[in-house]
Amino acid sequence: MRSVRTLLVTSLIATLVATSATQASGQTVDTLPCPATTPDAGFSDVDVANIHKRDIDCIAHWGITTQAGTYGPSQPVTRWQMALFLTRTARLVQALPDGTPSGFSDIGALTTKAQLAVYQLAELSITADTSPTTYGPEAAVTREQMAVFLVRTVRAVGVTLPDGSTQGFTDIAALGAESQAAINQVRQLGITSGTSATTFSPSTLVTREQMASFLARTLNVIWTVSFFDTTNLLVCTVPPSGPIDCVASGRYPAGRTFTIREGFQSDLPVPSSALDPALGRFELYLDGAPVAATEKTTALSGYLSHTWEATFIGGLTGTHQLVGRWYYDGVLGFTVSLSAQFM
């Protein structure tokens, strides 16, 4: 049985990310997935003065777009392109379903990769179908559809969505309830602020350069990186007796709601003993005080995800110590510590 245990720090607005496994204890790092040091993608049609350039470079760096040479920044985003963008974004933080065909009759002309992406969106409940049997792959994506696609993607990877309360847009009242909520949520999540303080322009088409920025901001929302895993340990000391101690440090956005998620993934079927709380448990501490964590179990495409989650509404400021402790058969197995600067 494959088992991977990680302590994941996931922000709902901008994700808290720990140091990479190659860095020494005590180092502080930039924690967002699109830092200023993101490599230039080399697109000849993206001007250095383009306000979306850094985000275009970012999604190229992470393989969300796989084009070479040119990007087509001013072209509209089609629904089949959106499927590829969204699945490539989601796969950075979780495994994708197998893409079982969903009966769409209008995607046969797409590449195998694009068809797979459409089917994966359907399995993840992300796709907004044009009918029960059609996807509308060549149709251009509107800002309304963009909001629904991105909110569903954030939800599909396990991030809790904000409440969708009104954000002051005066041009969305004629839309359906889900669209209105999604538009309010993408503003709450920091993915877009609208076309003005009071307008969202829901029927306007989204260009590829605009989508790059929306996707980069979505990546900030869902980003998860472990600072401990069983194959590539951070700075860990193994004392003569007692538990392993793994230490990391990082710098994170201050005051933003975030969730700490610790758990393991196992191939199915999983022995019932693997989920017995008497045989293993996880404890979370913030500055030495225990934090209540909600236990969750999810099965998806051949594996089971078993996690403990704790959400800090409103986030933190200053420097804090986050500690996770794993127990096996009632005995402390290892401790993972993160010294976090919230700035």
C-alpha positions in Angstrom: 0.0 0.0 0.0 1.4 3.4 -1.0 1.3 5.9 1.8 2.4 9.5 1.6 2.0 11.8 4.6 2.4 15.5 4.2 1.7 18.6 6.1 0.1 21.0 3.6 -0.6 24.6 4.2 -3.3 25.9 1.9 -4.5 29.5 1.7 -8.0 30.4 0.6 -6.7 33.7 -0.8 -3.0 33.2 -1.3 -1.6 29.8 -0.3 0.9 29.4 2.4 3.7 27.3 1.1 6.6 25.8 3.1 10.3 25.7 2.1 11.4 23.3 -0.6 13.0 20.1 0.4 16.5 21.2 -0.7 16.7 24.3 1.6 18.3 24.3 5.0 16.4 24.9 8.2 16.1 28.5 9.2 16.0 29.9 5.6 13.1 32.1 4.7 11.6 31.9 1.2 9.0 33.6 -1.0 6.0 31.3 -0.8 3.8 32.2 -3.8 3.9 30.1 -7.0 4.5 33.1 -9.3 7.5 35.0 -7.8 9.4 37.8 -9.5 12.0 35.3 -10.4 9.7 33.2 -12.6 11.6 32.4 -15.8 10.7 34.3 -19.0 8.6 32.0 -21.2 10.1 33.6 -24.3 6.8 34.3 -26.2 7.6 36.6 -29.0 4.1 38.1 -29.0 4.1 39.1 -25.3 5.6 42.5 -24.8 7.8 43.1 -21.7 5.4 46.0 -20.8 2.3 43.7 -20.9 0.7 43.8 -17.5 -0.1 40.1 -17.8 3.4 39.1 -18.8 4.5 37.8 -15.4 1.3 35.7 -15.1 1.8 34.3 -18.7 5.4 33.4 -17.8 4.1 31.7 -14.6 1.5 29.5 -16.2 4.1 28.5 -18.8 6.5 27.7 -16.1 4.0 25.4 -14.4 2.9 23.7 -17.6 -0.6 25.2 -17.5 0.0 26.4 -21.0 2.3 24.3 -23.2 2.7 26.6 -26.2 6.1 27.5 -27.6 7.1 30.6 -29.5 3.9 32.6 -29.4 1.0 32.7 -26.9 -1.7 34.6 -28.7 -2.4 37.0 -25.8 -5.3 38.9 -27.4 -7.2 35.9 -28.7 -10.3 34.7 -26.9 -10.1 31.5 -24.7 -12.2 28.7 -26.1 -14.0 26.1 -23.9 -11.7 23.3 -25.0 -8.6 25.4 -24.1 -10.3 26.2 -20.8 -10.6 22.5 -20.0 -6.8 22.1 -20.5 -6.0 25.2 -18.5 -8.2 24.0 -15.6 -7.0 20.4 -15.4 -3.4 21.4 -15.7 -3.9 23.8 -12.8 -5.8 21.3 -10.6 -3.2 18.5 -11.2 -0.6 20.7 -9.5 -2.3 20.1 -6.1 -4.1 16.8 -6.4 -4.4 13.7 -8.6 -7.0 13.9 -11.4 -9.7 11.3 -12.1 -9.2 9.0 -15.0 -11.3 10.9 -17.5 -14.1 8.3 -18.1 -16.1 9.4 -21.2 -19.2 11.4 -20.3 -21.2 11.1 -23.5 -20.3 14.5 -25.1 -21.2 14.2 -28.8 -19.3 17.3 -30.0 -15.7 16.8 -28.9 -14.6 14.1 -31.2 -12.6 16.5 -33.3 -10.5 17.5 -30.4 -7.1 16.1 -29.6 -7.0 13.1 -27.2 -5.5 15.4 -24.5 -8.3 17.9 -24.9 -11.0 15.2 -24.8 -9.5 13.8 -21.7 -9.5 17.2 -20.0 -13.1 17.8 -20.8 -14.1 14.4 -19.4 -12.0 15.1 -16.3 -13.8 18.4 -15.8 -17.1 16.5 -15.9 -15.9 14.0 -13.3 -14.8 16.8 -11.0 -18.1 18.6 -11.5 -16.3 21.6 -12.9 -17.7 21.7 -16.5 -20.6 23.9 -17.3 -22.2 21.9 -20.1 -24.0 23.5 -22.9 -26.5 20.6 -22.8 -26.5 17.1 -21.2 -24.7 15.7 -24.3 -22.7 18.7 -25.6 -19.7 20.7 -24.3 -19.5 23.5 -26.9 -15.7 23.2 -27.2 -15.2 25.9 -29.8 -17.3 28.5 -28.0 -15.4 31.4 -26.5 -15.5 31.7 -22.7 -17.3 34.7 -21.2 -16.4 36.4 -17.9 -19.5 34.8 -16.3 -18.4 31.3 -17.4 -14.8 32.0 -16.3 -16.0 32.8 -12.8 -18.1 29.6 -12.6 -15.2 27.5 -14.0 -12.7 28.9 -11.5 -14.9 28.7 -8.5 -15.8 25.1 -9.2 -12.1 24.3 -9.7 -11.2 25.8 -6.3 -13.9 23.8 -4.7 -12.9 20.6 -6.5 -9.4 20.6 -5.1 -10.7 20.9 -1.5 -10.5 24.7 -0.7 -13.4 26.1 1.2 -15.1 28.9 -0.7 -16.1 32.3 0.7 -19.8 33.0 1.3 -20.4 34.7 -2.1 -22.0 37.7 -0.4 -22.6 40.7 -2.7 -19.5 42.5 -3.8 -21.2 45.6 -5.2 -21.5 44.5 -8.9 -24.5 46.2 -10.4 -24.6 44.3 -13.7 -25.1 40.7 -12.6 -28.6 40.7 -11.3 -30.0 39.0 -14.4 -27.7 36.0 -14.0 -28.5 32.7 -12.4 -27.9 32.3 -8.7 -24.7 30.1 -9.2 -23.2 32.7 -11.6 -23.9 35.6 -9.2 -22.4 33.7 -6.3 -19.3 32.7 -8.4 -18.7 36.2 -9.5 -18.8 37.5 -5.9 -16.6 34.6 -4.8 -13.8 35.3 -7.4 -13.7 38.8 -6.1 -13.6 37.6 -2.5 -10.8 35.2 -3.5 -8.8 37.9 -5.1 -8.9 36.3 -8.6 -10.5 39.4 -10.2 -11.8 42.7 -9.0 -14.2 43.3 -11.9 -14.0 45.7 -14.9 -14.7 48.6 -12.5 -15.6 49.0 -8.8 -19.3 48.3 -9.6 -19.2 46.2 -12.8 -18.1 42.7 -13.8 -19.1 42.7 -17.5 -20.3 39.1 -17.4 -20.9 38.7 -21.1 -17.5 40.0 -22.2 -15.2 37.4 -23.7 -12.0 36.6 -21.8 -8.7 36.9 -23.7 -5.8 34.5 -23.2 -3.7 37.2 -21.5 -6.5 37.9 -19.0 -7.0 34.2 -18.4 -3.3 33.8 -17.6 -3.8 36.3 -14.7 -7.0 34.7 -13.5 -5.2 31.3 -13.5 -2.1 32.6 -11.8 -4.3 34.1 -9.0 -6.3 30.8 -8.8 -3.0 29.0 -8.4 -2.2 31.3 -5.5 -5.5 30.3 -3.9 -5.1 26.5 -4.2 -1.4 26.1 -4.0 -0.2 23.4 -1.7 3.4 22.2 -1.2 4.5 19.8 1.5 7.5 20.6 3.8 7.7 17.0 4.8 7.3 13.8 2.9 8.5 10.3 3.4 10.9 10.2 0.4 12.6 13.6 0.5 12.9 14.9 4.1 13.7 18.5 5.1 16.2 19.1 7.8 15.5 16.2 10.1 17.4 15.0 13.1 17.2 11.5 14.3 18.1 11.4 18.0 19.5 8.2 19.7 16.0 7.6 21.0 12.7 9.3 20.4 10.8 10.6 17.4 12.1 12.1 14.3 12.0 15.9 14.2 11.6 17.7 10.9 11.9 21.5 10.8 11.2 24.1 8.1 10.5 27.9 7.9 8.8 30.2 5.5 7.3 33.6 4.9 3.5 33.9 4.1 0.9 36.6 3.4 -0.4 38.0 6.6 -4.0 38.1 7.8 -5.5 35.8 5.2 -7.8 32.9 6.0 -6.0 29.6 5.5 -6.4 25.9 6.1 -3.7 23.5 7.3 -4.3 20.0 5.9 -2.3 17.0 7.0 -3.0 13.5 5.9 -2.1 10.5 3.7 -3.1 9.0 0.4 -3.4 5.2 -0.1 -4.2 3.0 -3.0 -7.6 1.3 -2.8 -8.6 -1.0 -1.2 -7.5 0.3 2.2 -7.5 -2.1 5.2 -10.0 -0.9 7.8 -7.1 -0.9 10.3 -5.5 2.0 8.4 -8.4 4.2 9.4 -8.6 3.1 13.0 -8.1 6.2 15.2 -6.8 3.9 17.9 -3.9 2.9 15.7 -2.9 6.4 14.4 -3.8 10.0 14.8 -2.6 13.5 13.9 -2.4 16.4 16.4 -1.9 20.1 15.4 -0.5 22.8 17.6 -0.2 26.6 17.1 2.3 28.3 19.4 2.1 25.3 21.8 -1.7 25.3 22.0 -3.7 22.4 20.5 -5.9 23.2 17.5 -9.0 21.2 16.7 -8.8 19.5 13.3 -11.7 18.0 11.3 -11.1 14.5 10.0 -12.1 13.8 6.4 -12.0 10.8 4.1 -12.4 11.0 0.3 -12.1 8.3 -2.4 -11.2 9.3 -5.9 -10.0 7.4 -8.9 -8.3 4.4 -7.2 -7.0 6.0 -4.1 -8.2 7.2 -0.8 -7.3 10.5 0.8 -7.5 10.7 4.6 -6.9 14.2 6.0 -7.2 16.3 9.1 -8.0 20.0 8.5 -8.0 23.1 10.6 -9.0 26.5 9.3 -7.8 29.9 10.7 -10.4 32.5 9.8 -8.8 35.8 9.2 -5.3 34.4 9.2 -2.3 35.3 11.3 0.2 38.1 11.6 3.7 38.1 13.0 5.8 34.9 13.6 4.2 31.7 14.8 5.2 28.1 15.3 3.0 25.4 13.7 3.6 21.8 14.8 2.1 18.6 13.6 2.5 15.3 15.5 1.9 11.9 14.1 1.1 9.0 16.5 1.3 5.3 15.6 -0.2 2.7 18.0 -0.5 5.5 20.5 3.3 6.3 20.3 4.6 9.6 18.8 6.2 8.7 15.5 7.4 12.0 14.2 7.0 15.8 14.6 6.9 18.3 11.8 7.6 22.0 12.8 7.1 25.1 10.7 8.3 28.5 11.9 6.1 30.8 9.9 6.5 34.6 9.3 3.2 36.1 8.3 4.0 39.4 6.6 
